[in-house]
């Protein structure tokens, strides 16, 4: 499990999810697009959801537990970026890729 640290808070994510989140965050912030990053909490964590407002002014630190970068699914990245049209980037599970880079 990797860790996303944002504004003195820590959030655990699977390394594969986190690698995709990093690409989406860097793409949107590089474009000057501030946004909400939202995700549902599993029932084991009490359910509910998180929503973070991401902008260039808040330090962001990502730590991966594994030493090897996971394979990136471009379709997943595109789906995550497109989800921002409905009020923020909504994290969803990795769809089955038709092609993996």
Backbone bond lengths (Angstrom), bond angles and torsions (degrees), N, CA, C in turn:
res aa  C-N    CA-C-N  psi(-1)  N-CA   C-N-CA  omega(-1)  CA-C   N-CA-C  phi
1 X - - - 1.461 - - 1.518 109.95 -
2 X 1.300 114.98 129.06 1.453 120.72 175.77 1.519 109.88 -91.38
3 X 1.318 115.36 173.07 1.463 120.65 -177.37 1.519 109.54 -130.87
4 X 1.326 116.31 131.53 1.452 122.91 170.42 1.517 106.26 -102.81
5 X 1.318 116.57 119.73 1.469 121.49 177.84 1.522 107.93 -107.02
6 X 1.314 115.13 124.25 1.459 120.59 -177.56 1.516 108.51 -143.45
7 X 1.305 115.36 120.91 1.470 121.93 178.22 1.528 112.18 50.35
8 X 1.319 115.77 54.21 1.467 123.73 176.66 1.532 114.91 65.02
9 X 1.319 117.43 18.11 1.461 121.11 174.80 1.516 108.82 -120.82
10 X 1.333 116.34 153.92 1.452 121.95 179.63 1.515 110.21 -122.00
11 X 1.349 115.02 138.29 1.452 121.64 179.72 1.522 108.19 -132.44
12 X 1.335 116.39 128.92 1.464 121.77 -178.90 1.520 110.73 -87.21
13 X 1.328 114.97 135.23 1.458 122.11 176.17 1.516 108.61 -140.53
14 X 1.304 116.47 150.83 1.449 122.43 169.30 1.535 107.65 -59.23
15 X 1.339 117.94 141.88 1.463 121.42 -178.22 1.525 112.28 -55.44
16 X 1.322 116.88 -39.44 1.471 119.86 -179.14 1.527 110.64 -64.62
17 X 1.319 117.12 -45.99 1.462 120.95 176.85 1.522 109.71 -60.81
18 X 1.320 116.49 -45.58 1.452 121.31 -176.72 1.526 112.12 -62.18
19 X 1.317 118.07 -37.61 1.471 121.07 178.14 1.529 110.13 -62.46
20 X 1.321 116.90 -40.44 1.461 120.63 178.60 1.529 110.79 -70.45
21 X 1.318 116.64 -40.03 1.467 120.97 177.17 1.525 110.16 -61.21
22 X 1.323 117.39 -41.99 1.467 120.70 179.34 1.528 110.98 -59.27
23 X 1.310 117.42 -43.93 1.466 121.16 179.89 1.525 110.76 -64.53
24 X 1.328 116.80 -43.83 1.461 120.69 -179.95 1.529 110.39 -63.99
25 X 1.333 117.29 -47.12 1.462 120.97 179.97 1.523 110.54 -59.89
26 X 1.328 116.91 -48.54 1.469 119.16 -177.46 1.519 111.30 -64.86
27 X 1.325 117.77 -36.76 1.464 120.90 178.56 1.522 110.92 -63.54
28 X 1.326 116.35 -49.19 1.457 119.97 -176.94 1.531 112.24 -68.65
29 X 1.324 118.11 -42.24 1.464 119.49 -179.75 1.527 111.62 -69.42
30 X 1.325 116.72 -33.77 1.468 120.07 176.98 1.533 110.23 -63.42
31 X 1.326 116.49 -31.58 1.474 121.83 177.65 1.532 112.01 -80.68
32 X 1.328 116.60 -4.01 1.463 120.62 -177.68 1.519 112.63 79.17
33 X 1.330 117.44 22.68 1.461 122.37 -178.45 1.526 110.36 -101.21
34 X 1.330 117.02 103.36 1.459 120.89 171.73 1.520 107.69 -74.83
35 X 1.341 117.75 151.91 1.457 119.55 -174.36 1.518 111.10 -164.61
36 X 1.340 115.30 163.69 1.453 121.76 170.32 1.520 108.85 -87.51
37 X 1.315 116.37 138.69 1.459 123.90 170.14 1.516 105.19 -109.82
38 X 1.330 117.50 118.90 1.456 120.52 -176.76 1.524 110.78 -125.21
39 X 1.329 115.28 149.09 1.459 121.07 175.89 1.513 109.62 -157.63
40 X 1.329 114.03 152.05 1.461 121.37 178.81 1.522 109.51 -84.49
41 X 1.323 115.60 146.36 1.461 121.49 175.40 1.527 108.61 -92.14
42 X 1.319 117.31 142.75 1.466 119.22 178.08 1.534 110.77 -69.23
43 X 1.315 115.43 159.54 1.466 120.57 179.17 1.524 111.15 -57.79
44 X 1.344 117.40 -32.12 1.466 120.99 179.44 1.529 112.13 -65.17
45 X 1.339 116.67 -18.81 1.467 121.06 177.78 1.520 112.03 -104.53
46 X 1.316 116.20 11.81 1.457 119.96 177.22 1.513 114.74 95.69
47 X 1.330 117.71 9.00 1.466 123.46 -178.43 1.519 110.64 63.15
48 X 1.320 117.84 -157.26 1.454 121.43 -176.55 1.515 110.97 83.48
49 X 1.338 115.99 -164.38 1.455 120.24 178.66 1.516 110.35 -155.33
50 X 1.317 115.02 162.60 1.465 122.48 175.79 1.520 108.34 -111.89
51 X 1.325 116.18 150.40 1.454 122.83 171.29 1.527 107.17 -141.50
52 X 1.328 116.14 120.57 1.466 122.14 178.56 1.518 109.20 -114.14
53 X 1.331 117.81 134.20 1.456 121.43 172.91 1.526 106.76 -88.29
54 X 1.321 116.41 116.81 1.458 121.37 -177.55 1.517 110.53 -104.56
55 X 1.340 115.38 128.52 1.460 120.53 172.48 1.518 108.87 -147.00
56 X 1.311 115.94 169.05 1.460 120.95 -175.32 1.525 114.08 -66.49
57 X 1.312 118.89 -14.46 1.448 121.33 -175.49 1.519 115.22 -85.34
58 X 1.318 118.73 -5.38 1.462 121.58 -176.93 1.528 109.20 -113.63
59 X 1.343 117.50 127.71 1.466 119.56 -179.69 1.527 112.22 -61.36
60 X 1.307 115.15 139.73 1.452 123.47 -179.47 1.520 107.50 -129.15
61 X 1.336 116.34 131.93 1.463 121.11 179.91 1.520 107.77 -134.78
62 X 1.331 115.53 127.86 1.454 121.05 179.66 1.521 108.63 -116.91
63 X 1.327 116.30 129.47 1.463 122.59 177.18 1.513 108.51 -121.10
64 X 1.327 115.66 130.32 1.459 120.94 177.96 1.514 109.15 -102.10
65 X 1.329 116.65 144.27 1.461 119.43 178.23 1.521 111.10 -81.68
66 X 1.324 118.00 -29.82 1.461 121.80 179.76 1.515 111.75 -92.66
67 X 1.322 116.23 156.92 1.461 120.23 -179.03 1.527 112.67 -92.11
68 X 1.331 117.30 -15.09 1.462 120.59 -178.82 1.518 110.15 -104.29
69 X 1.329 117.75 133.33 1.460 119.19 178.29 1.533 110.87 -69.29
70 X 1.324 116.95 139.44 1.468 119.99 179.07 1.526 110.51 -74.02
71 X 1.330 116.02 162.16 1.460 120.32 174.11 1.523 108.60 -68.45
72 X 1.322 115.09 142.36 1.460 121.35 -177.51 1.527 109.67 -100.63
73 X 1.322 115.48 133.87 1.458 123.39 177.08 1.533 106.99 -102.89
74 X 1.322 116.45 104.73 1.476 120.73 -177.91 1.528 112.13 -61.18
75 X 1.316 116.74 -33.99 1.470 119.72 179.07 1.524 110.77 -64.50
76 X 1.321 116.81 -37.02 1.465 120.81 177.91 1.525 109.60 -65.34
77 X 1.322 116.49 -43.80 1.471 120.28 179.74 1.523 109.94 -60.89
78 X 1.323 116.58 -46.36 1.464 120.34 179.20 1.531 110.66 -60.51
79 X 1.324 117.22 -42.32 1.470 120.75 179.00 1.526 111.00 -63.02
80 X 1.326 117.26 -40.87 1.465 120.27 178.93 1.527 110.91 -65.49
81 X 1.325 116.62 -43.80 1.468 119.59 179.51 1.523 110.18 -64.80
82 X 1.332 117.69 -42.29 1.464 120.68 179.23 1.522 112.31 -65.01
83 X 1.336 117.39 -27.98 1.465 120.01 179.66 1.521 111.43 -64.16
84 X 1.338 117.72 -19.66 1.463 120.60 -178.19 1.525 112.05 -69.09
85 X 1.315 118.14 -13.81 1.465 121.12 177.48 1.524 111.56 -67.55
86 X 1.327 117.31 -15.57 1.469 120.97 -178.94 1.525 111.78 -106.76
87 X 1.324 117.90 29.60 1.458 120.66 173.57 1.506 115.66 107.21
88 X 1.292 119.38 6.28 1.455 121.50 177.93 1.515 110.51 150.25
89 X 1.310 116.18 167.76 1.457 120.82 177.30 1.519 107.73 -79.33
90 X 1.321 116.17 118.39 1.459 122.51 -178.62 1.522 108.52 -103.16
91 X 1.326 116.69 112.96 1.455 120.07 -178.58 1.517 110.51 -69.90
92 X 1.315 114.55 132.42 1.455 122.32 178.35 1.517 107.53 -135.89
93 X 1.323 115.89 162.70 1.459 120.17 179.75 1.518 110.70 -63.08
94 X 1.315 113.95 156.81 1.460 122.74 178.72 1.520 109.24 -63.28
95 X 1.345 117.55 119.32 1.465 118.30 176.10 1.524 109.84 -73.27
96 X 1.325 117.53 155.79 1.456 118.02 176.07 1.518 110.00 -61.01
97 X 1.322 118.44 124.07 1.465 120.04 -176.31 1.525 111.73 -76.54
98 X 1.330 115.41 144.60 1.457 118.67 171.82 1.516 108.30 -86.87
99 X 1.354 115.82 -22.72 1.459 121.07 172.65 1.522 107.78 -153.28
100 X 1.304 117.84 134.66 1.462 123.53 179.28 1.508 107.86 -112.76
101 X 1.332 116.27 132.78 1.475 120.68 178.87 1.499 110.88 -83.50
